[in-house]
Amino acid sequence: MSGHEMITSADVNVPVGNGDYFTGRPVTAQCPGGKLAVGGGYYLNTISDGVVVSHSRPTAAKTGWEAYVYNGSASAKTARAYVICVSVS
């Protein structure tokens, strides 16, 4: 493995009451073409009661990272995902 880099998604709006506790709003960061995800995570703009990340995992194709954020708080939030990508030869 070589050519590692970290990619961060744009801010994603997570409105109040989006989806349900187990699904939430998907926030995804994608690797550039020819690279695979070896790690990742998420960033919430604020810690607040009622904001839950139910999943943080590689995408099904292993070319990105996704987090599912549920917002049960009183106001909209933003979140970002990030992914560590490597070239595989």
CNS distance restraints for C-alpha pairs under 8 A (distance, minus, plus):
assign (resid   1 and name CA) (resid  86 and name CA) 6.14 0.50 0.50
assign (resid   1 and name CA) (resid  87 and name CA) 5.80 0.50 0.50
assign (resid   1 and name CA) (resid  88 and name CA) 5.23 0.50 0.50
assign (resid   1 and name CA) (resid  89 and name CA) 6.89 0.50 0.50
assign (resid   2 and name CA) (resid  86 and name CA) 5.72 0.50 0.50
assign (resid   2 and name CA) (resid  87 and name CA) 5.31 0.50 0.50
assign (resid   2 and name CA) (resid  88 and name CA) 6.91 0.50 0.50
assign (resid   3 and name CA) (resid  85 and name CA) 7.94 0.50 0.50
assign (resid   3 and name CA) (resid  86 and name CA) 5.42 0.50 0.50
assign (resid   3 and name CA) (resid  87 and name CA) 5.41 0.50 0.50
assign (resid   4 and name CA) (resid  84 and name CA) 6.84 0.50 0.50
assign (resid   4 and name CA) (resid  85 and name CA) 5.35 0.50 0.50
assign (resid   4 and name CA) (resid  86 and name CA) 4.26 0.50 0.50
assign (resid   4 and name CA) (resid  87 and name CA) 6.71 0.50 0.50
assign (resid   5 and name CA) (resid  84 and name CA) 5.75 0.50 0.50
assign (resid   5 and name CA) (resid  85 and name CA) 5.37 0.50 0.50
assign (resid   5 and name CA) (resid  86 and name CA) 6.67 0.50 0.50
assign (resid   6 and name CA) (resid  82 and name CA) 6.78 0.50 0.50
assign (resid   6 and name CA) (resid  83 and name CA) 5.59 0.50 0.50
assign (resid   6 and name CA) (resid  84 and name CA) 4.50 0.50 0.50
assign (resid   6 and name CA) (resid  85 and name CA) 6.19 0.50 0.50
assign (resid   7 and name CA) (resid  29 and name CA) 6.55 0.50 0.50
assign (resid   7 and name CA) (resid  30 and name CA) 7.14 0.50 0.50
assign (resid   7 and name CA) (resid  31 and name CA) 6.78 0.50 0.50
assign (resid   7 and name CA) (resid  82 and name CA) 5.51 0.50 0.50
assign (resid   7 and name CA) (resid  83 and name CA) 5.38 0.50 0.50
assign (resid   7 and name CA) (resid  84 and name CA) 6.59 0.50 0.50
assign (resid   7 and name CA) (resid  85 and name CA) 7.58 0.50 0.50
assign (resid   8 and name CA) (resid  29 and name CA) 5.86 0.50 0.50
assign (resid   8 and name CA) (resid  80 and name CA) 6.86 0.50 0.50
assign (resid   8 and name CA) (resid  81 and name CA) 5.86 0.50 0.50
assign (resid   8 and name CA) (resid  82 and name CA) 4.24 0.50 0.50
assign (resid   8 and name CA) (resid  83 and name CA) 6.59 0.50 0.50
assign (resid   9 and name CA) (resid  27 and name CA) 7.80 0.50 0.50
assign (resid   9 and name CA) (resid  28 and name CA) 6.49 0.50 0.50
assign (resid   9 and name CA) (resid  29 and name CA) 4.79 0.50 0.50
assign (resid   9 and name CA) (resid  30 and name CA) 7.69 0.50 0.50
assign (resid   9 and name CA) (resid  80 and name CA) 5.52 0.50 0.50
assign (resid   9 and name CA) (resid  81 and name CA) 5.44 0.50 0.50
assign (resid   9 and name CA) (resid  82 and name CA) 6.17 0.50 0.50
assign (resid  10 and name CA) (resid  80 and name CA) 6.21 0.50 0.50
assign (resid  11 and name CA) (resid  78 and name CA) 5.89 0.50 0.50
assign (resid  11 and name CA) (resid  79 and name CA) 5.58 0.50 0.50
assign (resid  11 and name CA) (resid  80 and name CA) 5.18 0.50 0.50
assign (resid  12 and name CA) (resid  27 and name CA) 6.57 0.50 0.50
assign (resid  12 and name CA) (resid  78 and name CA) 5.31 0.50 0.50
assign (resid  12 and name CA) (resid  79 and name CA) 5.36 0.50 0.50
assign (resid  12 and name CA) (resid  80 and name CA) 6.26 0.50 0.50
assign (resid  13 and name CA) (resid  76 and name CA) 7.03 0.50 0.50
assign (resid  13 and name CA) (resid  77 and name CA) 6.05 0.50 0.50
assign (resid  13 and name CA) (resid  78 and name CA) 4.63 0.50 0.50
assign (resid  13 and name CA) (resid  79 and name CA) 6.81 0.50 0.50
assign (resid  14 and name CA) (resid  18 and name CA) 6.98 0.50 0.50
assign (resid  14 and name CA) (resid  25 and name CA) 6.44 0.50 0.50
assign (resid  14 and name CA) (resid  69 and name CA) 7.24 0.50 0.50
assign (resid  14 and name CA) (resid  70 and name CA) 7.45 0.50 0.50
assign (resid  14 and name CA) (resid  71 and name CA) 6.46 0.50 0.50
assign (resid  14 and name CA) (resid  76 and name CA) 5.77 0.50 0.50
assign (resid  14 and name CA) (resid  77 and name CA) 5.13 0.50 0.50
assign (resid  14 and name CA) (resid  78 and name CA) 5.46 0.50 0.50
assign (resid  14 and name CA) (resid  79 and name CA) 7.06 0.50 0.50
assign (resid  15 and name CA) (resid  71 and name CA) 6.52 0.50 0.50
assign (resid  15 and name CA) (resid  75 and name CA) 7.24 0.50 0.50
assign (resid  15 and name CA) (resid  76 and name CA) 4.48 0.50 0.50
assign (resid  15 and name CA) (resid  77 and name CA) 6.44 0.50 0.50
assign (resid  16 and name CA) (resid  71 and name CA) 5.18 0.50 0.50
assign (resid  16 and name CA) (resid  72 and name CA) 5.84 0.50 0.50
assign (resid  16 and name CA) (resid  73 and name CA) 6.29 0.50 0.50
assign (resid  16 and name CA) (resid  74 and name CA) 6.52 0.50 0.50
assign (resid  16 and name CA) (resid  75 and name CA) 5.89 0.50 0.50
assign (resid  16 and name CA) (resid  76 and name CA) 5.33 0.50 0.50
assign (resid  16 and name CA) (resid  77 and name CA) 7.87 0.50 0.50
assign (resid  17 and name CA) (resid  70 and name CA) 7.16 0.50 0.50
assign (resid  17 and name CA) (resid  71 and name CA) 5.56 0.50 0.50
assign (resid  17 and name CA) (resid  72 and name CA) 5.30 0.50 0.50
assign (resid  17 and name CA) (resid  73 and name CA) 7.75 0.50 0.50
assign (resid  18 and name CA) (resid  24 and name CA) 5.76 0.50 0.50
assign (resid  18 and name CA) (resid  25 and name CA) 6.45 0.50 0.50
assign (resid  18 and name CA) (resid  70 and name CA) 6.17 0.50 0.50
assign (resid  18 and name CA) (resid  71 and name CA) 6.25 0.50 0.50
assign (resid  18 and name CA) (resid  72 and name CA) 7.86 0.50 0.50
assign (resid  19 and name CA) (resid  23 and name CA) 6.09 0.50 0.50
assign (resid  19 and name CA) (resid  24 and name CA) 4.83 0.50 0.50
assign (resid  19 and name CA) (resid  25 and name CA) 6.90 0.50 0.50
assign (resid  19 and name CA) (resid  70 and name CA) 6.99 0.50 0.50
assign (resid  20 and name CA) (resid  24 and name CA) 5.61 0.50 0.50
assign (resid  20 and name CA) (resid  70 and name CA) 6.71 0.50 0.50
assign (resid  21 and name CA) (resid  52 and name CA) 7.36 0.50 0.50
assign (resid  21 and name CA) (resid  54 and name CA) 7.22 0.50 0.50
assign (resid  21 and name CA) (resid  70 and name CA) 5.69 0.50 0.50
assign (resid  22 and name CA) (resid  54 and name CA) 5.80 0.50 0.50
assign (resid  22 and name CA) (resid  70 and name CA) 7.64 0.50 0.50
assign (resid  23 and name CA) (resid  54 and name CA) 6.97 0.50 0.50
assign (resid  23 and name CA) (resid  68 and name CA) 6.22 0.50 0.50
assign (resid  23 and name CA) (resid  69 and name CA) 7.51 0.50 0.50
assign (resid  23 and name CA) (resid  70 and name CA) 7.05 0.50 0.50
assign (resid  24 and name CA) (resid  53 and name CA) 7.95 0.50 0.50
assign (resid  24 and name CA) (resid  54 and name CA) 7.59 0.50 0.50
assign (resid  24 and name CA) (resid  68 and name CA) 5.24 0.50 0.50
assign (resid  24 and name CA) (resid  69 and name CA) 4.84 0.50 0.50
assign (resid  24 and name CA) (resid  70 and name CA) 4.13 0.50 0.50
assign (resid  24 and name CA) (resid  71 and name CA) 7.37 0.50 0.50
assign (resid  25 and name CA) (resid  68 and name CA) 5.23 0.50 0.50
assign (resid  25 and name CA) (resid  69 and name CA) 5.09 0.50 0.50
assign (resid  25 and name CA) (resid  70 and name CA) 6.19 0.50 0.50
assign (resid  26 and name CA) (resid  66 and name CA) 6.47 0.50 0.50
assign (resid  26 and name CA) (resid  67 and name CA) 5.74 0.50 0.50
assign (resid  26 and name CA) (resid  68 and name CA) 4.47 0.50 0.50
assign (resid  26 and name CA) (resid  69 and name CA) 6.49 0.50 0.50
assign (resid  27 and name CA) (resid  66 and name CA) 5.55 0.50 0.50
assign (resid  27 and name CA) (resid  67 and name CA) 5.25 0.50 0.50
assign (resid  27 and name CA) (resid  68 and name CA) 6.17 0.50 0.50
assign (resid  27 and name CA) (resid  69 and name CA) 7.41 0.50 0.50
assign (resid  27 and name CA) (resid  79 and name CA) 7.06 0.50 0.50
assign (resid  27 and name CA) (resid  80 and name CA) 6.31 0.50 0.50
assign (resid  27 and name CA) (resid  81 and name CA) 5.84 0.50 0.50
assign (resid  28 and name CA) (resid  64 and name CA) 6.94 0.50 0.50
assign (resid  28 and name CA) (resid  65 and name CA) 5.63 0.50 0.50
assign (resid  28 and name CA) (resid  66 and name CA) 4.36 0.50 0.50
assign (resid  28 and name CA) (resid  67 and name CA) 6.53 0.50 0.50
assign (resid  28 and name CA) (resid  80 and name CA) 7.54 0.50 0.50
assign (resid  28 and name CA) (resid  81 and name CA) 5.48 0.50 0.50
assign (resid  28 and name CA) (resid  82 and name CA) 7.56 0.50 0.50
assign (resid  29 and name CA) (resid  64 and name CA) 5.50 0.50 0.50
assign (resid  29 and name CA) (resid  65 and name CA) 5.40 0.50 0.50
assign (resid  29 and name CA) (resid  66 and name CA) 6.61 0.50 0.50
assign (resid  29 and name CA) (resid  80 and name CA) 7.95 0.50 0.50
assign (resid  29 and name CA) (resid  81 and name CA) 5.37 0.50 0.50
assign (resid  29 and name CA) (resid  82 and name CA) 5.40 0.50 0.50
assign (resid  29 and name CA) (resid  83 and name CA) 5.93 0.50 0.50
assign (resid  30 and name CA) (resid  63 and name CA) 6.11 0.50 0.50
assign (resid  30 and name CA) (resid  64 and name CA) 4.12 0.50 0.50
assign (resid  30 and name CA) (resid  65 and name CA) 6.58 0.50 0.50
assign (resid  30 and name CA) (resid  83 and name CA) 6.98 0.50 0.50
assign (resid  31 and name CA) (resid  35 and name CA) 5.91 0.50 0.50
assign (resid  31 and name CA) (resid  36 and name CA) 6.48 0.50 0.50
assign (resid  31 and name CA) (resid  37 and name CA) 6.73 0.50 0.50
assign (resid  31 and name CA) (resid  63 and name CA) 5.47 0.50 0.50
assign (resid  31 and name CA) (resid  64 and name CA) 5.35 0.50 0.50
assign (resid  31 and name CA) (resid  83 and name CA) 7.05 0.50 0.50
assign (resid  31 and name CA) (resid  84 and name CA) 7.81 0.50 0.50
assign (resid  31 and name CA) (resid  85 and name CA) 5.82 0.50 0.50
assign (resid  34 and name CA) (resid  87 and name CA) 6.37 0.50 0.50
assign (resid  34 and name CA) (resid  88 and name CA) 7.49 0.50 0.50
assign (resid  35 and name CA) (resid  63 and name CA) 6.67 0.50 0.50
assign (resid  35 and name CA) (resid  85 and name CA) 5.79 0.50 0.50
assign (resid  35 and name CA) (resid  86 and name CA) 5.20 0.50 0.50
assign (resid  35 and name CA) (resid  87 and name CA) 4.59 0.50 0.50
assign (resid  35 and name CA) (resid  88 and name CA) 6.45 0.50 0.50
assign (resid  36 and name CA) (resid  62 and name CA) 5.82 0.50 0.50
assign (resid  36 and name CA) (resid  63 and name CA) 4.69 0.50 0.50
assign (resid  36 and name CA) (resid  64 and name CA) 7.14 0.50 0.50
assign (resid  36 and name CA) (resid  85 and name CA) 5.29 0.50 0.50
assign (resid  36 and name CA) (resid  86 and name CA) 5.54 0.50 0.50
assign (resid  36 and name CA) (resid  87 and name CA) 6.56 0.50 0.50
assign (resid  36 and name CA) (resid  88 and name CA) 7.10 0.50 0.50
assign (resid  37 and name CA) (resid  58 and name CA) 6.74 0.50 0.50
assign (resid  37 and name CA) (resid  62 and name CA) 5.53 0.50 0.50
assign (resid  37 and name CA) (resid  63 and name CA) 5.21 0.50 0.50
assign (resid  37 and name CA) (resid  64 and name CA) 5.47 0.50 0.50
assign (resid  37 and name CA) (resid  65 and name CA) 7.01 0.50 0.50
assign (resid  37 and name CA) (resid  83 and name CA) 6.31 0.50 0.50
assign (resid  37 and name CA) (resid  84 and name CA) 5.65 0.50 0.50
assign (resid  37 and name CA) (resid  85 and name CA) 4.54 0.50 0.50
assign (resid  37 and name CA) (resid  86 and name CA) 6.60 0.50 0.50
assign (resid  38 and name CA) (resid  83 and name CA) 7.64 0.50 0.50
assign (resid  38 and name CA) (resid  84 and name CA) 5.74 0.50 0.50
assign (resid  38 and name CA) (resid  85 and name CA) 5.97 0.50 0.50
assign (resid  38 and name CA) (resid  86 and name CA) 7.04 0.50 0.50
assign (resid  39 and name CA) (resid  58 and name CA) 7.34 0.50 0.50
assign (resid  39 and name CA) (resid  65 and name CA) 7.52 0.50 0.50
assign (resid  39 and name CA) (resid  83 and name CA) 5.86 0.50 0.50
assign (resid  39 and name CA) (resid  84 and name CA) 5.09 0.50 0.50
assign (resid  39 and name CA) (resid  85 and name CA) 7.46 0.50 0.50
assign (resid  40 and name CA) (resid  56 and name CA) 7.91 0.50 0.50
assign (resid  40 and name CA) (resid  57 and name CA) 7.38 0.50 0.50
assign (resid  40 and name CA) (resid  58 and name CA) 7.47 0.50 0.50
assign (resid  40 and name CA) (resid  65 and name CA) 5.82 0.50 0.50
assign (resid  40 and name CA) (resid  81 and name CA) 7.41 0.50 0.50
assign (resid  40 and name CA) (resid  82 and name CA) 5.32 0.50 0.50
assign (resid  40 and name CA) (resid  83 and name CA) 4.08 0.50 0.50
assign (resid  40 and name CA) (resid  84 and name CA) 5.61 0.50 0.50
assign (resid  41 and name CA) (resid  56 and name CA) 6.24 0.50 0.50
assign (resid  41 and name CA) (resid  57 and name CA) 7.61 0.50 0.50
assign (resid  41 and name CA) (resid  65 and name CA) 7.07 0.50 0.50
assign (resid  41 and name CA) (resid  66 and name CA) 7.73 0.50 0.50
assign (resid  41 and name CA) (resid  67 and name CA) 7.24 0.50 0.50
assign (resid  41 and name CA) (resid  81 and name CA) 5.80 0.50 0.50
assign (resid  41 and name CA) (resid  82 and name CA) 5.43 0.50 0.50
assign (resid  41 and name CA) (resid  83 and name CA) 6.63 0.50 0.50
assign (resid  42 and name CA) (resid  56 and name CA) 7.41 0.50 0.50
assign (resid  42 and name CA) (resid  67 and name CA) 6.51 0.50 0.50
assign (resid  42 and name CA) (resid  79 and name CA) 7.09 0.50 0.50
assign (resid  42 and name CA) (resid  80 and name CA) 5.55 0.50 0.50
assign (resid  42 and name CA) (resid  81 and name CA) 4.21 0.50 0.50
assign (resid  42 and name CA) (resid  82 and name CA) 5.89 0.50 0.50
assign (resid  43 and name CA) (resid  79 and name CA) 5.59 0.50 0.50
assign (resid  43 and name CA) (resid  80 and name CA) 5.13 0.50 0.50
assign (resid  43 and name CA) (resid  81 and name CA) 6.29 0.50 0.50
assign (resid  44 and name CA) (resid  77 and name CA) 7.68 0.50 0.50
assign (resid  44 and name CA) (resid  78 and name CA) 6.28 0.50 0.50
assign (resid  44 and name CA) (resid  79 and name CA) 4.53 0.50 0.50
assign (resid  44 and name CA) (resid  80 and name CA) 6.63 0.50 0.50
assign (resid  45 and name CA) (resid  77 and name CA) 6.69 0.50 0.50
assign (resid  45 and name CA) (resid  78 and name CA) 5.60 0.50 0.50
assign (resid  45 and name CA) (resid  79 and name CA) 5.96 0.50 0.50
assign (resid  46 and name CA) (resid  77 and name CA) 7.33 0.50 0.50
assign (resid  47 and name CA) (resid  51 and name CA) 7.28 0.50 0.50
assign (resid  48 and name CA) (resid  73 and name CA) 6.85 0.50 0.50
assign (resid  49 and name CA) (resid  72 and name CA) 7.65 0.50 0.50
assign (resid  49 and name CA) (resid  73 and name CA) 6.10 0.50 0.50
assign (resid  50 and name CA) (resid  70 and name CA) 7.84 0.50 0.50
assign (resid  50 and name CA) (resid  71 and name CA) 6.01 0.50 0.50
assign (resid  50 and name CA) (resid  72 and name CA) 4.33 0.50 0.50
assign (resid  50 and name CA) (resid  73 and name CA) 4.69 0.50 0.50
assign (resid  51 and name CA) (resid  69 and name CA) 7.06 0.50 0.50
assign (resid  51 and name CA) (resid  70 and name CA) 5.70 0.50 0.50
assign (resid  51 and name CA) (resid  71 and name CA) 4.55 0.50 0.50
assign (resid  51 and name CA) (resid  72 and name CA) 5.68 0.50 0.50
assign (resid  51 and name CA) (resid  73 and name CA) 6.18 0.50 0.50
assign (resid  52 and name CA) (resid  69 and name CA) 5.74 0.50 0.50
assign (resid  52 and name CA) (resid  70 and name CA) 5.17 0.50 0.50
assign (resid  52 and name CA) (resid  71 and name CA) 6.57 0.50 0.50
assign (resid  52 and name CA) (resid  72 and name CA) 7.90 0.50 0.50
assign (resid  53 and name CA) (resid  67 and name CA) 6.72 0.50 0.50
assign (resid  53 and name CA) (resid  68 and name CA) 5.56 0.50 0.50
assign (resid  53 and name CA) (resid  69 and name CA) 4.50 0.50 0.50
assign (resid  53 and name CA) (resid  70 and name CA) 6.28 0.50 0.50
assign (resid  54 and name CA) (resid  67 and name CA) 7.46 0.50 0.50
assign (resid  54 and name CA) (resid  68 and name CA) 5.67 0.50 0.50
assign (resid  54 and name CA) (resid  69 and name CA) 6.43 0.50 0.50
assign (resid  54 and name CA) (resid  70 and name CA) 7.41 0.50 0.50
assign (resid  55 and name CA) (resid  66 and name CA) 7.60 0.50 0.50
assign (resid  55 and name CA) (resid  67 and name CA) 5.29 0.50 0.50
assign (resid  55 and name CA) (resid  68 and name CA) 5.27 0.50 0.50
assign (resid  55 and name CA) (resid  69 and name CA) 7.78 0.50 0.50
assign (resid  56 and name CA) (resid  65 and name CA) 7.31 0.50 0.50
assign (resid  56 and name CA) (resid  66 and name CA) 5.73 0.50 0.50
assign (resid  56 and name CA) (resid  67 and name CA) 4.26 0.50 0.50
assign (resid  56 and name CA) (resid  68 and name CA) 6.75 0.50 0.50
assign (resid  57 and name CA) (resid  65 and name CA) 5.72 0.50 0.50
assign (resid  57 and name CA) (resid  66 and name CA) 5.58 0.50 0.50
assign (resid  57 and name CA) (resid  67 and name CA) 6.55 0.50 0.50
assign (resid  58 and name CA) (resid  62 and name CA) 5.47 0.50 0.50
assign (resid  58 and name CA) (resid  63 and name CA) 7.35 0.50 0.50
assign (resid  58 and name CA) (resid  64 and name CA) 5.78 0.50 0.50
assign (resid  58 and name CA) (resid  65 and name CA) 4.34 0.50 0.50
assign (resid  58 and name CA) (resid  66 and name CA) 6.07 0.50 0.50
assign (resid  59 and name CA) (resid  63 and name CA) 6.30 0.50 0.50
assign (resid  59 and name CA) (resid  64 and name CA) 5.26 0.50 0.50
assign (resid  59 and name CA) (resid  65 and name CA) 5.32 0.50 0.50
assign (resid  59 and name CA) (resid  66 and name CA) 6.00 0.50 0.50
assign (resid  63 and name CA) (resid  85 and name CA) 7.87 0.50 0.50
assign (resid  64 and name CA) (resid  83 and name CA) 6.11 0.50 0.50
assign (resid  64 and name CA) (resid  85 and name CA) 7.90 0.50 0.50
assign (resid  65 and name CA) (resid  81 and name CA) 6.82 0.50 0.50
assign (resid  65 and name CA) (resid  82 and name CA) 6.62 0.50 0.50
assign (resid  65 and name CA) (resid  83 and name CA) 5.42 0.50 0.50
assign (resid  66 and name CA) (resid  81 and name CA) 6.53 0.50 0.50
assign (resid  67 and name CA) (resid  81 and name CA) 6.60 0.50 0.50
assign (resid  69 and name CA) (resid  79 and name CA) 7.82 0.50 0.50
assign (resid  71 and name CA) (resid  76 and name CA) 7.42 0.50 0.50
assign (resid  71 and name CA) (resid  77 and name CA) 7.39 0.50 0.50
